[in-house]
Amino acid sequence: MTEGWIALHRKIYNSKDFNNQLEVAVFLYLVAMASHKPTQIIYRKKKINLKRGEISIAYRDLAKKFGISFDKIRTIIKNLKASGNINQTLHKRLSVFSIVKYSKYQDLPAQPNQNIPHRTTTITNYTTSIGKNMLSLSKMADKPNKIHIPILQNLKTKIIEKPRNKNEWEIGKEKLDAQDYEKWVLRKLNS
């Protein structure tokens, strides 16, 4: 359950459902690690069938994950259940937590007029739609006749770097043949 994503609003950190930021962190961990589709897992040598939005984890493992005591994690889970964010069932003597509004955190609502190859951004009353090689503006008072898109330079062109200053050893090596360079180095070292 380490792949994929979840969508959360920043307001979650100010929600009255949580007493402190540790509760938020535990809840976010449960949401992020919950199964995104029905699956069968083996946890503590027991096969468990999980539905979408469920996670099986022992209190002790959860407490160890956050570096807090067993009693503290039990209190946090109790508060999360009381606020209606999670439900808990026992399955083969293991806790299975289900996230009550899992679809809200996992699914993005379908947006009308959204085409897969395009990306749409809405800023106040203006909508910009960017496609493969197309740029169109709508709901603007004065539409330009032509839109000029700057052409990028060829990326294969060589980047010319400013030459660095060479020291006397490098200059000597370039100008002299191997034997003369060796003699020159010995003279330099002996002097």
Rosetta constraint file for C-alpha pairs under 8 A:
AtomPair CA 1 CA 33 HARMONIC 5.61 0.50
AtomPair CA 1 CA 34 HARMONIC 6.91 0.50
AtomPair CA 1 CA 35 HARMONIC 6.21 0.50
AtomPair CA 1 CA 36 HARMONIC 7.80 0.50
AtomPair CA 2 CA 33 HARMONIC 6.79 0.50
AtomPair CA 5 CA 32 HARMONIC 7.33 0.50
AtomPair CA 5 CA 106 HARMONIC 7.30 0.50
AtomPair CA 6 CA 31 HARMONIC 7.69 0.50
AtomPair CA 6 CA 32 HARMONIC 6.40 0.50
AtomPair CA 6 CA 105 HARMONIC 5.69 0.50
AtomPair CA 6 CA 106 HARMONIC 4.93 0.50
AtomPair CA 6 CA 107 HARMONIC 7.97 0.50
AtomPair CA 7 CA 104 HARMONIC 7.95 0.50
AtomPair CA 7 CA 105 HARMONIC 4.95 0.50
AtomPair CA 7 CA 106 HARMONIC 5.74 0.50
AtomPair CA 7 CA 107 HARMONIC 7.52 0.50
AtomPair CA 7 CA 108 HARMONIC 7.64 0.50
AtomPair CA 8 CA 12 HARMONIC 7.35 0.50
AtomPair CA 8 CA 105 HARMONIC 5.72 0.50
AtomPair CA 11 CA 15 HARMONIC 6.23 0.50
AtomPair CA 12 CA 24 HARMONIC 7.54 0.50
AtomPair CA 13 CA 21 HARMONIC 7.05 0.50
AtomPair CA 13 CA 24 HARMONIC 6.80 0.50
AtomPair CA 17 CA 80 HARMONIC 7.70 0.50
AtomPair CA 17 CA 83 HARMONIC 5.62 0.50
AtomPair CA 17 CA 85 HARMONIC 7.95 0.50
AtomPair CA 18 CA 23 HARMONIC 5.94 0.50
AtomPair CA 18 CA 24 HARMONIC 6.28 0.50
AtomPair CA 18 CA 79 HARMONIC 7.72 0.50
AtomPair CA 18 CA 80 HARMONIC 7.43 0.50
AtomPair CA 18 CA 83 HARMONIC 7.78 0.50
AtomPair CA 19 CA 23 HARMONIC 6.69 0.50
AtomPair CA 20 CA 24 HARMONIC 6.79 0.50
AtomPair CA 21 CA 25 HARMONIC 6.15 0.50
AtomPair CA 22 CA 26 HARMONIC 6.20 0.50
AtomPair CA 23 CA 27 HARMONIC 6.07 0.50
AtomPair CA 23 CA 76 HARMONIC 5.90 0.50
AtomPair CA 23 CA 80 HARMONIC 7.55 0.50
AtomPair CA 24 CA 28 HARMONIC 6.03 0.50
AtomPair CA 25 CA 29 HARMONIC 6.12 0.50
AtomPair CA 26 CA 30 HARMONIC 6.29 0.50
AtomPair CA 26 CA 66 HARMONIC 7.95 0.50
AtomPair CA 26 CA 76 HARMONIC 7.91 0.50
AtomPair CA 27 CA 31 HARMONIC 6.22 0.50
AtomPair CA 27 CA 80 HARMONIC 7.55 0.50
AtomPair CA 28 CA 32 HARMONIC 5.98 0.50
AtomPair CA 29 CA 33 HARMONIC 6.02 0.50
AtomPair CA 30 CA 34 HARMONIC 5.86 0.50
AtomPair CA 30 CA 55 HARMONIC 6.87 0.50
AtomPair CA 30 CA 97 HARMONIC 7.97 0.50
AtomPair CA 30 CA 99 HARMONIC 7.63 0.50
AtomPair CA 31 CA 53 HARMONIC 7.38 0.50
AtomPair CA 31 CA 99 HARMONIC 6.56 0.50
AtomPair CA 31 CA 102 HARMONIC 7.11 0.50
AtomPair CA 31 CA 105 HARMONIC 7.78 0.50
AtomPair CA 33 CA 55 HARMONIC 6.68 0.50
AtomPair CA 34 CA 52 HARMONIC 7.45 0.50
AtomPair CA 34 CA 53 HARMONIC 5.14 0.50
AtomPair CA 34 CA 54 HARMONIC 4.96 0.50
AtomPair CA 34 CA 55 HARMONIC 4.59 0.50
AtomPair CA 34 CA 98 HARMONIC 7.84 0.50
AtomPair CA 34 CA 99 HARMONIC 7.77 0.50
AtomPair CA 35 CA 39 HARMONIC 7.12 0.50
AtomPair CA 35 CA 50 HARMONIC 6.88 0.50
AtomPair CA 35 CA 51 HARMONIC 6.93 0.50
AtomPair CA 35 CA 52 HARMONIC 5.34 0.50
AtomPair CA 35 CA 53 HARMONIC 5.29 0.50
AtomPair CA 35 CA 54 HARMONIC 5.53 0.50
AtomPair CA 35 CA 55 HARMONIC 6.22 0.50
AtomPair CA 36 CA 52 HARMONIC 5.09 0.50
AtomPair CA 36 CA 53 HARMONIC 5.91 0.50
AtomPair CA 36 CA 106 HARMONIC 7.90 0.50
AtomPair CA 37 CA 51 HARMONIC 6.46 0.50
AtomPair CA 37 CA 52 HARMONIC 4.49 0.50
AtomPair CA 37 CA 53 HARMONIC 7.45 0.50
AtomPair CA 38 CA 49 HARMONIC 7.36 0.50
AtomPair CA 38 CA 50 HARMONIC 5.62 0.50
AtomPair CA 38 CA 51 HARMONIC 4.36 0.50
AtomPair CA 38 CA 52 HARMONIC 5.08 0.50
AtomPair CA 39 CA 49 HARMONIC 5.89 0.50
AtomPair CA 39 CA 50 HARMONIC 5.38 0.50
AtomPair CA 39 CA 51 HARMONIC 6.62 0.50
AtomPair CA 39 CA 52 HARMONIC 7.93 0.50
AtomPair CA 40 CA 47 HARMONIC 6.73 0.50
AtomPair CA 40 CA 48 HARMONIC 5.61 0.50
AtomPair CA 40 CA 49 HARMONIC 4.37 0.50
AtomPair CA 40 CA 50 HARMONIC 5.97 0.50
AtomPair CA 41 CA 47 HARMONIC 5.67 0.50
AtomPair CA 41 CA 48 HARMONIC 5.36 0.50
AtomPair CA 41 CA 49 HARMONIC 6.43 0.50
AtomPair CA 41 CA 50 HARMONIC 7.40 0.50
AtomPair CA 42 CA 46 HARMONIC 5.23 0.50
AtomPair CA 42 CA 47 HARMONIC 4.45 0.50
AtomPair CA 42 CA 48 HARMONIC 6.13 0.50
AtomPair CA 43 CA 47 HARMONIC 6.57 0.50
AtomPair CA 43 CA 48 HARMONIC 7.22 0.50
AtomPair CA 43 CA 56 HARMONIC 7.51 0.50
AtomPair CA 43 CA 57 HARMONIC 7.88 0.50
AtomPair CA 46 CA 92 HARMONIC 7.52 0.50
AtomPair CA 48 CA 91 HARMONIC 7.53 0.50
AtomPair CA 50 CA 54 HARMONIC 5.76 0.50
AtomPair CA 50 CA 55 HARMONIC 6.94 0.50
AtomPair CA 50 CA 56 HARMONIC 7.90 0.50
AtomPair CA 53 CA 98 HARMONIC 5.64 0.50
AtomPair CA 53 CA 99 HARMONIC 5.51 0.50
AtomPair CA 53 CA 100 HARMONIC 7.91 0.50
AtomPair CA 53 CA 102 HARMONIC 5.43 0.50
AtomPair CA 53 CA 103 HARMONIC 7.74 0.50
AtomPair CA 54 CA 96 HARMONIC 6.59 0.50
AtomPair CA 54 CA 97 HARMONIC 5.53 0.50
AtomPair CA 54 CA 98 HARMONIC 4.24 0.50
AtomPair CA 54 CA 99 HARMONIC 6.31 0.50
AtomPair CA 55 CA 96 HARMONIC 5.64 0.50
AtomPair CA 55 CA 97 HARMONIC 5.32 0.50
AtomPair CA 55 CA 98 HARMONIC 6.46 0.50
AtomPair CA 56 CA 94 HARMONIC 6.96 0.50
AtomPair CA 56 CA 95 HARMONIC 5.72 0.50
AtomPair CA 56 CA 96 HARMONIC 4.33 0.50
AtomPair CA 56 CA 97 HARMONIC 6.14 0.50
AtomPair CA 57 CA 61 HARMONIC 6.61 0.50
AtomPair CA 57 CA 62 HARMONIC 6.70 0.50
AtomPair CA 57 CA 94 HARMONIC 7.17 0.50
AtomPair CA 57 CA 95 HARMONIC 6.14 0.50
AtomPair CA 57 CA 96 HARMONIC 6.77 0.50
AtomPair CA 57 CA 97 HARMONIC 7.84 0.50
AtomPair CA 58 CA 62 HARMONIC 6.25 0.50
AtomPair CA 58 CA 94 HARMONIC 6.38 0.50
AtomPair CA 58 CA 95 HARMONIC 6.07 0.50
AtomPair CA 59 CA 63 HARMONIC 6.00 0.50
AtomPair CA 59 CA 70 HARMONIC 6.56 0.50
AtomPair CA 59 CA 73 HARMONIC 6.63 0.50
AtomPair CA 59 CA 74 HARMONIC 6.81 0.50
AtomPair CA 59 CA 95 HARMONIC 7.97 0.50
AtomPair CA 60 CA 64 HARMONIC 6.09 0.50
AtomPair CA 60 CA 70 HARMONIC 5.91 0.50
AtomPair CA 61 CA 65 HARMONIC 6.10 0.50
AtomPair CA 62 CA 66 HARMONIC 6.50 0.50
AtomPair CA 62 CA 73 HARMONIC 7.20 0.50
AtomPair CA 63 CA 67 HARMONIC 5.84 0.50
AtomPair CA 63 CA 68 HARMONIC 5.12 0.50
AtomPair CA 63 CA 69 HARMONIC 5.82 0.50
AtomPair CA 63 CA 70 HARMONIC 5.65 0.50
AtomPair CA 63 CA 72 HARMONIC 7.78 0.50
AtomPair CA 63 CA 73 HARMONIC 5.64 0.50
AtomPair CA 64 CA 68 HARMONIC 6.41 0.50
AtomPair CA 64 CA 69 HARMONIC 7.70 0.50
AtomPair CA 68 CA 72 HARMONIC 6.49 0.50
AtomPair CA 68 CA 73 HARMONIC 6.97 0.50
AtomPair CA 69 CA 73 HARMONIC 6.46 0.50
AtomPair CA 70 CA 74 HARMONIC 6.17 0.50
AtomPair CA 71 CA 75 HARMONIC 6.23 0.50
AtomPair CA 72 CA 76 HARMONIC 6.28 0.50
AtomPair CA 73 CA 77 HARMONIC 6.13 0.50
AtomPair CA 74 CA 78 HARMONIC 6.11 0.50
AtomPair CA 75 CA 79 HARMONIC 6.21 0.50
AtomPair CA 76 CA 80 HARMONIC 6.19 0.50
AtomPair CA 77 CA 81 HARMONIC 6.14 0.50
AtomPair CA 78 CA 82 HARMONIC 6.13 0.50
AtomPair CA 79 CA 83 HARMONIC 6.12 0.50
AtomPair CA 80 CA 84 HARMONIC 6.40 0.50
AtomPair CA 80 CA 85 HARMONIC 5.48 0.50
AtomPair CA 80 CA 86 HARMONIC 5.94 0.50
AtomPair CA 81 CA 85 HARMONIC 5.96 0.50
AtomPair CA 81 CA 86 HARMONIC 5.09 0.50
AtomPair CA 81 CA 87 HARMONIC 5.79 0.50
AtomPair CA 81 CA 88 HARMONIC 7.53 0.50
AtomPair CA 84 CA 100 HARMONIC 7.03 0.50
AtomPair CA 85 CA 99 HARMONIC 6.26 0.50
AtomPair CA 85 CA 100 HARMONIC 5.43 0.50
AtomPair CA 85 CA 101 HARMONIC 7.13 0.50
AtomPair CA 86 CA 97 HARMONIC 6.40 0.50
AtomPair CA 86 CA 98 HARMONIC 5.54 0.50
AtomPair CA 86 CA 99 HARMONIC 4.66 0.50
AtomPair CA 86 CA 100 HARMONIC 5.20 0.50
AtomPair CA 87 CA 97 HARMONIC 5.62 0.50
AtomPair CA 87 CA 98 HARMONIC 5.20 0.50
AtomPair CA 87 CA 99 HARMONIC 6.64 0.50
AtomPair CA 87 CA 100 HARMONIC 6.72 0.50
AtomPair CA 88 CA 95 HARMONIC 6.48 0.50
AtomPair CA 88 CA 96 HARMONIC 5.68 0.50
AtomPair CA 88 CA 97 HARMONIC 4.57 0.50
AtomPair CA 88 CA 98 HARMONIC 6.38 0.50
AtomPair CA 89 CA 95 HARMONIC 5.84 0.50
AtomPair CA 89 CA 96 HARMONIC 5.26 0.50
AtomPair CA 89 CA 97 HARMONIC 6.54 0.50
AtomPair CA 90 CA 94 HARMONIC 5.46 0.50
AtomPair CA 90 CA 95 HARMONIC 4.72 0.50
AtomPair CA 90 CA 96 HARMONIC 5.94 0.50
AtomPair CA 91 CA 95 HARMONIC 6.26 0.50
AtomPair CA 91 CA 96 HARMONIC 6.57 0.50
AtomPair CA 101 CA 105 HARMONIC 6.86 0.50
AtomPair CA 102 CA 106 HARMONIC 6.09 0.50
AtomPair CA 103 CA 107 HARMONIC 5.30 0.50
AtomPair CA 104 CA 108 HARMONIC 7.68 0.50
AtomPair CA 114 CA 118 HARMONIC 7.36 0.50
AtomPair CA 114 CA 119 HARMONIC 7.70 0.50
AtomPair CA 114 CA 120 HARMONIC 7.33 0.50
AtomPair CA 115 CA 119 HARMONIC 7.54 0.50
AtomPair CA 117 CA 131 HARMONIC 6.44 0.50
AtomPair CA 117 CA 132 HARMONIC 7.43 0.50
AtomPair CA 118 CA 129 HARMONIC 6.70 0.50
AtomPair CA 118 CA 130 HARMONIC 5.75 0.50
AtomPair CA 118 CA 131 HARMONIC 4.70 0.50
AtomPair CA 118 CA 132 HARMONIC 7.46 0.50
AtomPair CA 119 CA 129 HARMONIC 6.14 0.50
AtomPair CA 119 CA 130 HARMONIC 5.76 0.50
AtomPair CA 119 CA 131 HARMONIC 6.91 0.50
AtomPair CA 120 CA 127 HARMONIC 7.16 0.50
AtomPair CA 120 CA 128 HARMONIC 6.11 0.50
AtomPair CA 120 CA 129 HARMONIC 4.90 0.50
AtomPair CA 120 CA 130 HARMONIC 6.76 0.50
AtomPair CA 121 CA 127 HARMONIC 6.12 0.50
AtomPair CA 121 CA 128 HARMONIC 5.76 0.50
AtomPair CA 121 CA 129 HARMONIC 6.84 0.50
AtomPair CA 122 CA 126 HARMONIC 6.14 0.50
AtomPair CA 122 CA 127 HARMONIC 4.74 0.50
AtomPair CA 122 CA 128 HARMONIC 6.68 0.50
AtomPair CA 123 CA 127 HARMONIC 6.38 0.50
AtomPair CA 125 CA 139 HARMONIC 7.18 0.50
AtomPair CA 126 CA 137 HARMONIC 7.67 0.50
AtomPair CA 126 CA 138 HARMONIC 6.61 0.50
AtomPair CA 126 CA 139 HARMONIC 5.84 0.50
AtomPair CA 126 CA 140 HARMONIC 6.67 0.50
AtomPair CA 127 CA 137 HARMONIC 6.46 0.50
AtomPair CA 127 CA 138 HARMONIC 5.92 0.50
AtomPair CA 127 CA 139 HARMONIC 7.11 0.50
AtomPair CA 128 CA 135 HARMONIC 7.57 0.50
AtomPair CA 128 CA 136 HARMONIC 6.47 0.50
AtomPair CA 128 CA 137 HARMONIC 5.29 0.50
AtomPair CA 128 CA 138 HARMONIC 6.94 0.50
AtomPair CA 129 CA 135 HARMONIC 6.32 0.50
AtomPair CA 129 CA 136 HARMONIC 5.94 0.50
AtomPair CA 129 CA 137 HARMONIC 6.88 0.50
AtomPair CA 130 CA 134 HARMONIC 6.02 0.50
AtomPair CA 130 CA 135 HARMONIC 5.16 0.50
AtomPair CA 130 CA 136 HARMONIC 7.07 0.50
AtomPair CA 131 CA 135 HARMONIC 6.64 0.50
AtomPair CA 135 CA 147 HARMONIC 7.92 0.50
AtomPair CA 137 CA 143 HARMONIC 7.50 0.50
AtomPair CA 166 CA 170 HARMONIC 5.98 0.50
AtomPair CA 166 CA 171 HARMONIC 6.45 0.50
AtomPair CA 167 CA 171 HARMONIC 6.43 0.50
AtomPair CA 168 CA 172 HARMONIC 5.99 0.50
AtomPair CA 169 CA 173 HARMONIC 6.21 0.50
AtomPair CA 170 CA 174 HARMONIC 6.34 0.50
AtomPair CA 171 CA 175 HARMONIC 6.26 0.50
AtomPair CA 172 CA 176 HARMONIC 5.84 0.50
AtomPair CA 172 CA 181 HARMONIC 6.58 0.50
AtomPair CA 173 CA 177 HARMONIC 7.30 0.50
AtomPair CA 173 CA 178 HARMONIC 7.67 0.50
AtomPair CA 173 CA 181 HARMONIC 6.03 0.50
AtomPair CA 176 CA 180 HARMONIC 5.78 0.50
AtomPair CA 176 CA 181 HARMONIC 5.36 0.50
AtomPair CA 177 CA 181 HARMONIC 5.93 0.50
AtomPair CA 178 CA 182 HARMONIC 6.15 0.50
AtomPair CA 179 CA 183 HARMONIC 6.38 0.50
AtomPair CA 180 CA 184 HARMONIC 6.07 0.50
AtomPair CA 181 CA 185 HARMONIC 6.08 0.50
AtomPair CA 182 CA 186 HARMONIC 6.28 0.50
AtomPair CA 183 CA 187 HARMONIC 6.24 0.50
AtomPair CA 184 CA 188 HARMONIC 6.18 0.50
AtomPair CA 185 CA 189 HARMONIC 6.11 0.50
AtomPair CA 186 CA 190 HARMONIC 6.10 0.50
AtomPair CA 187 CA 191 HARMONIC 6.13 0.50
